[in-house]
Amino acid sequence: MKVTLLNNPTLNFVDSGVGMCWDKGSYGADTDKGKERIDRVCNKFQHSSMLRFVQYIFECELSTSALLEFTRHQVGVDYAVKSTRYCTKQDVDNIRYELSNNNIVNNKLNTIMSDIILFIRQNPTIGNDDLKLLLPQAFIYKMQVQFNAQSLQHFLKLRTAKSSHYHIRQLAKAMYDAIPEEHKYLFEDYINKGDK
Ligand SMILES: Cc1cc2nc3c(=O)[nH]c(=O)nc-3n(C[C@H](O)[C@H](O)[C@H](O)COP(=O)(O)OP(=O)(O)OC[C@H]3O[C@@H](n4cnc5c(N)ncnc54)[C@H](O)[C@@H]3O)c2cc1C
């Protein structure tokens, strides 16, 4: 599981959007006055649609289990996922999987994955559309995903909660860690910091 923030998001247009509503203009997103206004309007008053004026683009590596859960998030989220239909046998040396929290399951996973990788190597004429069906939920996908700050708040709230599966929970926490420090105040109330 790996997360990188790819872009350099700015809160300037959140600041100017909030200013537009009251015809007050920009205060500057990095000034104390600007930050206080964004926090008050968007978080405290829940005028959070203004948060759609900033986008966060991440590159993530995540288990199939986490991807299945991740892609249920549809509003304000865009995806580009490395295709197992195009890349399975072409990239057999890079097939990886994420372990579980259980050693017995992990031993089984190691055996299954060695077997699958060997099978793919030994059967170069079989197409990816068939081969991909062998991959288990531990198989690691790579994707580029974009959120606006409002949709990211919602995602972090649901997916850092203890009730979420540990793969996606670790990923959501890593996404929060990758957010620029000066933006963290927008998200702090939405993450569950306990229970690593
Ligand atoms: C702990 C946990 C367990 C889960 N277990 C299951 C499960 O067993 N089976 C299963 O199928 N799913 C399960 N889910 C997925 C869950 O049902 C949601 O699909 C997923 O969390 C995405 O949430 P969302 O719809 O709020 O997100 P988004 O798609 O990002 O939507 C954001 C918000 O937009 C609004 N919205 C979106 N679509 C609509 C709409 N059509 N109408 C009105 N308002 C809308 C809602 O306010 C929503 O919260 C689980 C999720 C969690 C966190």
The ligand as an SDF file (V2000), in Angstrom:
LIG
                    3D

 53 58  0  0  0  0  0  0  0  0999 V2000
  -18.0200    0.3140    7.0780 C   0  0  0  0  0  0  0  0  0  0  0  0
  -18.6720    0.2130    5.7420 C   0  0  0  0  0  0  0  0  0  0  0  0
  -19.3040   -0.9600    5.3690 C   0  0  0  0  0  0  0  0  0  0  0  0
  -19.9180   -1.0630    4.1200 C   0  0  0  0  0  0  0  0  0  0  0  0
  -20.5300   -2.2440    3.7730 N   0  0  0  0  0  0  0  0  0  0  0  0
  -21.1490   -2.3590    2.5810 C   0  0  0  0  0  0  0  0  0  0  0  0
  -21.8280   -3.5560    2.2050 C   0  0  0  0  0  0  0  0  0  0  0  0
  -21.8710   -4.5370    2.9380 O   0  0  0  0  0  0  0  0  0  0  0  0
  -22.4250   -3.6050    0.9880 N   0  0  0  0  0  0  0  0  0  0  0  0
  -22.4580   -2.5280    0.1380 C   0  0  0  0  0  0  0  0  0  0  0  0
  -23.0560   -2.6100   -0.9380 O   0  0  0  0  0  0  0  0  0  0  0  0
  -21.8120   -1.3800    0.4680 N   0  0  0  0  0  0  0  0  0  0  0  0
  -21.1610   -1.2670    1.6370 C   0  0  0  0  0  0  0  0  0  0  0  0
  -20.5070   -0.1070    1.9680 N   0  0  0  0  0  0  0  0  0  0  0  0
  -20.4270    0.9610    0.9580 C   0  0  0  0  0  0  0  0  0  0  0  0
  -21.4350    2.0890    1.2700 C   0  0  0  0  0  0  0  0  0  0  0  0
  -22.7600    1.6270    1.1570 O   0  0  0  0  0  0  0  0  0  0  0  0
  -21.2220    3.2510    0.2880 C   0  0  0  0  0  0  0  0  0  0  0  0
  -21.5090    2.8230   -1.0370 O   0  0  0  0  0  0  0  0  0  0  0  0
  -19.8120    3.7960    0.2810 C   0  0  0  0  0  0  0  0  0  0  0  0
  -19.3490    3.9660    1.5960 O   0  0  0  0  0  0  0  0  0  0  0  0
  -19.7760    5.1290   -0.4500 C   0  0  0  0  0  0  0  0  0  0  0  0
  -20.4300    6.0640    0.3620 O   0  0  0  0  0  0  0  0  0  0  0  0
  -21.2870    7.2680   -0.2320 P   0  0  0  0  0  0  0  0  0  0  0  0
  -22.4020    6.7600   -1.0790 O   0  0  0  0  0  0  0  0  0  0  0  0
  -21.6420    8.1180    0.9460 O   0  0  0  0  0  0  0  0  0  0  0  0
  -20.1540    8.0000   -1.1260 O   0  0  0  0  0  0  0  0  0  0  0  0
  -20.2770    8.9080   -2.4160 P   0  0  0  0  0  0  0  0  0  0  0  0
  -20.6450    8.0880   -3.6080 O   0  0  0  0  0  0  0  0  0  0  0  0
  -18.9850    9.6260   -2.5180 O   0  0  0  0  0  0  0  0  0  0  0  0
  -21.4430    9.9080   -2.0900 O   0  0  0  0  0  0  0  0  0  0  0  0
  -21.2160   11.0470   -1.2860 C   0  0  0  0  0  0  0  0  0  0  0  0
  -22.5530   11.5430   -0.7540 C   0  0  0  0  0  0  0  0  0  0  0  0
  -23.3380   12.0200   -1.8340 O   0  0  0  0  0  0  0  0  0  0  0  0
  -24.7140   11.7300   -1.5590 C   0  0  0  0  0  0  0  0  0  0  0  0
  -25.2200   10.8030   -2.5850 N   0  0  0  0  0  0  0  0  0  0  0  0
  -24.4980   10.0170   -3.3980 C   0  0  0  0  0  0  0  0  0  0  0  0
  -25.2890    9.3250   -4.2220 N   0  0  0  0  0  0  0  0  0  0  0  0
  -26.5460    9.6840   -3.9110 C   0  0  0  0  0  0  0  0  0  0  0  0
  -27.8020    9.3070   -4.4100 C   0  0  0  0  0  0  0  0  0  0  0  0
  -27.9420    8.4250   -5.4080 N   0  0  0  0  0  0  0  0  0  0  0  0
  -28.8930    9.8600   -3.8610 N   0  0  0  0  0  0  0  0  0  0  0  0
  -28.7850   10.7650   -2.8510 C   0  0  0  0  0  0  0  0  0  0  0  0
  -27.6110   11.1810   -2.3310 N   0  0  0  0  0  0  0  0  0  0  0  0
  -26.5110   10.6400   -2.8610 C   0  0  0  0  0  0  0  0  0  0  0  0
  -24.7830   11.1070   -0.1820 C   0  0  0  0  0  0  0  0  0  0  0  0
  -24.9730   12.1240    0.7760 O   0  0  0  0  0  0  0  0  0  0  0  0
  -23.3960   10.5150   -0.0350 C   0  0  0  0  0  0  0  0  0  0  0  0
  -22.9980   10.3090    1.3120 O   0  0  0  0  0  0  0  0  0  0  0  0
  -19.8880    0.0340    3.2170 C   0  0  0  0  0  0  0  0  0  0  0  0
  -19.2450    1.2010    3.5940 C   0  0  0  0  0  0  0  0  0  0  0  0
  -18.6430    1.3120    4.8380 C   0  0  0  0  0  0  0  0  0  0  0  0
  -17.9310    2.5980    5.2080 C   0  0  0  0  0  0  0  0  0  0  0  0
  1  2  1  0
  2  3  1  0
  2 52  2  0
  3  4  2  0
  4  5  1  0
  4 50  1  0
  5  6  2  0
  6  7  1  0
  6 13  1  0
  7  8  2  0
  7  9  1  0
  9 10  1  0
 10 11  2  0
 10 12  1  0
 12 13  2  0
 13 14  1  0
 14 15  1  0
 14 50  1  0
 15 16  1  0
 16 17  1  0
 16 18  1  0
 18 19  1  0
 18 20  1  0
 20 21  1  0
 20 22  1  0
 22 23  1  0
 23 24  1  0
 24 25  2  0
 24 26  1  0
 24 27  1  0
 27 28  1  0
 28 29  2  0
 28 30  1  0
 28 31  1  0
 31 32  1  0
 32 33  1  0
 33 34  1  0
 33 48  1  0
 34 35  1  0
 35 36  1  0
 35 46  1  0
 36 37  1  0
 36 45  1  0
 37 38  2  0
 38 39  1  0
 39 40  1  0
 39 45  2  0
 40 41  1  0
 40 42  2  0
 42 43  1  0
 43 44  2  0
 44 45  1  0
 46 47  1  0
 46 48  1  0
 48 49  1  0
 50 51  2  0
 51 52  1  0
 52 53  1  0
M  END
$$$$
